[in-house]
Amino acid sequence: MQTIRLQQTIEKDGEIHLCDLPVVRSQEVEVIVLISPFRYKLAAMAQDPQIQAELSQIQQEFAVTDFDGL
């Protein structure tokens, strides 16, 4: 069995679109979806308003060090 590995970022909840695959009509394929737990959690954290506020505060606190050359 030939394996084709694709990595995608989900753009719309519940949908994955595959195209330009080396398959022909009536060919049977098996599709397995592996959800990357680390990337999923990281993406969810990036959207969390509390984490965004904390990161903004940290950035403001360390802004004075931006020009120290370290």
Secondary structure, DSSP 8 states (H G I E B T S, - for coil): ----------SSTT-----S-S--TT----------HHHHHHHHHHH-HHHHHHHHHHHHHHGGGGGS--
